[in-house]
Amino acid sequence: MSLQDYINDTRFLLRDQQALFVPDQSLIRLINEGRNKVAEHTGCIRRLIYGTPPAGTSSTPGIAVTGAIIPGSTTTTFATIQGLERYAYDYGNQVLRQLYAGVQGIMDIIEIAVTWGAIRPTLTWMPWEDLQAYARSYNIGQNFPQFWSTHSEGEWGEVWLYPVPSQTGALSGEMEWDCFCWPTAIYTNDDPDMIPMPFRSAVKYYAAYLAHDGAGRSGLADRALQQFNESLGGSRVAVDRGKTGNFYWT
């Protein structure tokens, strides 16, 4: 969906096709706020940050990730760093932006997997308080990570691994982060829009809500916000109508 489509749809709701009520530049800002709100409410931008999966090497990002390079090494994968337990979200954001155009950064992390030689198990998540009290209280040196937690929020978020990684690189230590993400803002029709259908249909309602609310039109603002929430509810059902786990045994 292009920026102009968002503008046209929102102006139709505002009955402002001549841009007399809201100038284009202001409307673009409201549209991008609406896109952020859709991503925040639904988690519709879900992406996997990865290095080289066990099934092949075609997905290697191909350029160095700051902080992942050990002196004398040519490693360029998304991996643990030997002796380092703390990884800022921005460590993953650098690879995320290489892999997916139109994605700004990590909103939240769902799960993490780390390579242990020939396998890549999903790590066990622990609340930060539990990780601090029951795991980090022991000094057992370095090993394959088994637990993970997050600390801080949003752009300042961090991933913590335990035990402290003993390896760097694709064979032992490569990571995968399954993430909910923020979209980049769009300012032209050529900018990539990572809000998928049918969720993008709700953006115009939130932009209209902000415009009405800013002008003190509380009744119209309330109606637009109600339409926004109704659209998101319908969109969520539309993309996940249920799955059959196994047809043959239980």
C-alpha positions in Angstrom: 0.0 0.0 0.0 1.5 3.3 -1.0 1.6 6.5 1.1 -0.8 8.2 -1.3 -3.4 5.4 -0.7 -3.1 6.0 3.0 -3.6 9.8 2.4 -6.6 9.3 0.2 -8.3 6.9 2.6 -7.7 9.1 5.6 -8.9 12.3 3.8 -12.1 10.5 2.8 -12.8 9.8 6.4 -12.0 13.4 7.4 -14.0 14.8 4.4 -11.0 16.8 3.6 -10.1 15.9 0.1 -8.8 19.4 -0.6 -6.4 19.3 2.4 -8.1 22.3 4.0 -8.3 20.7 7.5 -5.0 18.9 7.8 -1.9 19.7 5.6 -0.2 16.8 3.9 2.9 16.9 6.1 0.8 16.7 9.2 -1.3 14.0 7.8 1.8 11.9 6.9 3.0 12.2 10.5 -0.4 11.0 11.8 -0.4 8.1 9.3 3.0 6.9 10.5 1.7 7.2 14.1 -1.2 5.0 13.1 1.2 2.4 11.5 3.2 2.3 14.7 0.0 1.8 16.7 -1.2 -1.0 14.5 2.2 -2.8 14.9 2.1 -2.2 18.7 -1.5 -3.5 19.1 -1.3 -6.6 16.9 2.4 -7.7 16.6 1.7 -8.0 12.9 5.3 -7.4 11.9 7.0 -10.6 13.1 10.4 -11.3 11.8 13.2 -13.8 12.5 16.7 -12.4 13.0 19.1 -15.2 11.9 22.6 -16.0 10.7 23.1 -19.2 8.8 20.4 -21.8 9.4 21.3 -25.5 9.6 19.5 -26.3 6.3 21.6 -24.0 4.2 23.8 -20.9 3.9 21.8 -18.8 1.5 20.4 -16.5 4.2 23.7 -15.3 5.6 23.5 -11.5 6.0 26.9 -11.2 4.3 28.3 -8.2 6.1 29.9 -7.8 9.5 27.8 -7.1 12.6 29.4 -4.6 15.0 30.6 -6.4 18.1 30.4 -9.9 16.7 33.9 -9.8 15.2 36.7 -11.4 17.2 40.2 -10.2 16.4 41.7 -12.5 13.7 38.3 -13.9 12.9 36.2 -13.5 9.7 32.9 -14.4 11.3 30.0 -12.3 10.0 27.1 -14.3 11.4 24.6 -13.3 14.0 26.1 -15.1 16.9 26.9 -15.1 20.6 30.2 -13.6 21.7 32.4 -15.6 23.9 32.3 -14.4 27.5 29.4 -11.9 26.8 26.1 -12.4 28.5 24.4 -9.1 27.6 23.2 -8.2 24.1 21.4 -4.9 23.4 18.4 -5.0 21.1 20.4 -2.8 18.7 22.8 -5.7 18.3 20.0 -7.6 16.6 18.6 -4.4 14.9 21.7 -4.2 12.8 21.0 -7.6 11.2 17.2 -7.0 11.2 17.6 -4.0 9.0 19.9 -5.9 6.6 17.4 -8.7 6.2 14.1 -6.8 6.0 13.5 -3.4 4.3 11.0 -1.3 6.0 11.6 -2.6 9.5 12.9 -0.1 12.1 13.7 -2.2 15.1 12.8 -4.7 17.7 9.6 -4.2 19.8 9.8 -7.4 21.7 11.4 -10.9 21.5 9.3 -14.0 21.6 12.0 -16.7 21.7 15.7 -17.2 21.2 17.6 -20.3 19.8 21.3 -20.8 20.0 23.4 -23.3 18.1 25.0 -26.1 20.2 27.2 -27.8 17.6 24.9 -29.8 15.4 21.6 -28.7 17.0 19.9 -25.4 17.7 17.6 -25.7 20.6 15.2 -23.0 21.8 16.4 -21.5 25.1 14.2 -21.4 28.2 12.9 -18.0 29.0 13.0 -16.8 32.6 11.7 -13.5 34.1 14.7 -11.2 34.8 14.2 -11.5 38.6 14.4 -15.3 38.4 17.4 -15.2 36.2 19.2 -12.8 38.6 18.2 -14.8 41.7 18.6 -18.4 40.6 21.0 -18.4 37.6 23.3 -15.4 37.7 24.0 -16.0 41.4 26.2 -19.0 40.4 29.6 -18.5 38.8 30.1 -21.6 36.7 32.2 -20.2 34.0 31.2 -20.5 30.3 29.1 -23.0 28.5 26.3 -23.3 25.9 23.5 -20.8 26.9 20.3 -22.5 28.2 18.3 -19.6 29.6 17.5 -16.1 28.4 15.7 -13.1 29.7 15.2 -9.4 28.8 16.0 -6.3 30.8 14.8 -2.7 30.1 12.1 -1.8 27.6 11.7 -0.7 24.0 14.8 0.6 22.2 16.9 0.2 25.3 16.0 -3.4 25.8 18.6 -6.1 26.3 18.9 -9.8 26.0 20.7 -11.7 28.8 22.0 -15.3 28.3 22.9 -17.9 30.9 25.3 -19.7 31.1 27.7 -17.1 29.6 28.4 -18.2 26.0 31.6 -20.1 25.5 31.7 -19.9 21.7 31.5 -17.4 18.9 30.5 -18.2 15.3 28.2 -20.3 13.2 29.2 -23.8 14.5 28.6 -23.1 18.2 26.9 -19.9 19.2 24.9 -18.6 16.2 21.6 -17.1 17.3 18.0 -16.7 16.1 15.7 -14.1 17.6 12.0 -14.3 16.9 10.8 -10.7 17.2 7.9 -8.4 17.0 9.1 -5.3 15.2 8.4 -1.6 14.6 8.0 -0.3 11.0 10.0 2.4 9.5 8.2 5.6 8.7 7.0 6.2 5.1 7.4 9.6 3.4 7.1 8.7 -0.3 5.2 6.2 -2.4 8.4 4.3 -2.9 9.1 3.6 0.8 8.4 -0.1 1.8 5.3 -0.6 4.0 5.8 -3.6 6.3 2.3 -3.4 7.7 0.6 -6.5 6.1 -2.9 -6.8 4.8 -5.5 -6.8 6.3 -4.0 -4.8 9.2 -3.1 -1.8 7.2 -6.8 -1.1 6.7 -6.9 0.2 10.3 -4.2 2.8 9.8 -6.6 5.4 8.4 -8.9 5.2 11.4 -6.2 5.9 13.8 -4.9 8.8 11.7 -8.4 10.2 11.6 -8.8 9.7 15.3 -5.6 11.8 16.0 -6.7 14.5 13.5 -10.2 14.8 15.1 -8.9 14.6 18.6 -6.3 17.4 17.9 -9.1 19.6 16.6 -11.3 19.0 19.7 -13.9 17.0 17.8 -14.3 14.5 20.5 -17.4 12.7 19.1 -15.8 12.1 15.7 -12.5 11.1 17.4 -14.3 8.5 19.6 -16.1 7.1 16.5 -12.8 6.8 14.6 -11.1 5.1 17.5 -14.0 2.6 17.8 -13.6 1.9 14.1 -9.8 1.4 14.6 -10.4 -1.2 17.3 -13.1 -3.0 15.4 -10.9 -3.2 12.3 -8.0 -4.7 14.3 -10.3 -7.3 15.9 -11.5 -8.4 12.5 -8.0 -8.4 11.0 -6.7 -10.7 13.7 -9.4 -13.2 13.1 -8.9 -13.0 9.4 -5.2 -14.0 9.5 -5.5 -16.8 12.1 -8.6 -18.9 11.7 -7.1 -21.9 13.7 -4.8 -24.7 12.8 -4.9 -28.5 13.1 -1.9 -29.7 15.0 -2.0 -33.3 13.9 -4.4 -35.2 11.8 -3.3 -38.7 12.8 -2.7 -39.1 16.5 -2.9 -37.3 19.8 
